């Protein structure tokens, strides 16, 4: 019969957490660029009669997209924080177990 064992290795979890944080930082900078460019749409839509209507529809959509991307960035940071917490908890439990068996 095959047994499934749980295994946790702190190093890969730490590397993943750092990668999530770097990705969130990169996403934040790209969202700032996007939001800045999205606000300047006069040249894109021109001055035709339908352009003001298109602009009025486009602006809320770009704000919504920027908000959604910021939420994704926050989620990446939350996941990174959770991984850091898991590593700290694991290392704390391992230390306590070592103290229990080999005590000081």
N, C-alpha and C positions, 0 to 999 in steps of 0.2 A: 504494500500500500504506500502510495506517495504521500509525504507530509509537506505541507506548505509552511514555511517559516517566514516570520516577519523579519525584515532586515532594514536597518536605517544606517545610512552612512552620512555623517555630517558634511564632509567635504563637497560632495556633489550638490547637496542641498544649498550650501553656502554659495557655491558657484552659480547655481540657478537663481538664487535670490539676487546676487549682484547683477546678473544678466537682466533680470526683470527690472531692476532699478535703472540700469543703463538704458533699457528700452523705454521706460517711462520718461526719463530725461530727454531722450531723443524725440519722443512723441510730443512732449510739451513744447520743445522748440519749434517743431513743425507746425503744431497747432497755432502757436503765436504768429508764425509766418502766414499761415492760411487765413487766420482771422484778420490780419492786417491787410492782406491782399483782397480778401472777399469784401471788405468794406469799401473798396475803391472800384466800383463797377460802372461808373459813368461811361468810361471809354468802351467797355464791353457791350453795353446795351445801346449806346448812342443816344440820339435825341429824337428818334421817331415817335409817333403818337403812341405806339404800343410799348415803348421802352419803359415808361414809368410803371405800367402794370407789371411787366416782367421783373423790373427791379423790386417792386413791392412784394412779389412772390419769392424772389431769390434771397432777399436779405434775411427773412426769418428762417429759411432753410439752411443758410450758411451758419447762422447763430446756433441753430439746433445741432448741426453737424459738429461745430466746435465744442459745444457742451457735451455731446456724446463722446467725442474723442478725449475730452478732459476727464470724463468719468472712467473711460477705459484706462487712462493713465493712472488715476487714483486706484483702480482695481489692481493694476500691476504692482503698485506700491504696497497695497494691502496684502497681496499674495507674498511679496518679498518679505514683508514684516512677519507674516505667519511662518514662513520658512525659517527666518532668523529665530523666532520664538521656539519653533520645534527643535532647532539645533541646540539652543540654550537649555531647553527642558531635557532633551536627551543627554546632553553632557552633564547636567546637574544630577540626573537620575543615575548615570554611570558613576559619577563621583561618589554619590551617596551609597551605591551598591558596593563600590570598592572599599569605602570606609567601613561598611557593615561587615564585609568578609575579612578585610585585612586590617581594619581599624587602627585608629591612633587616638 
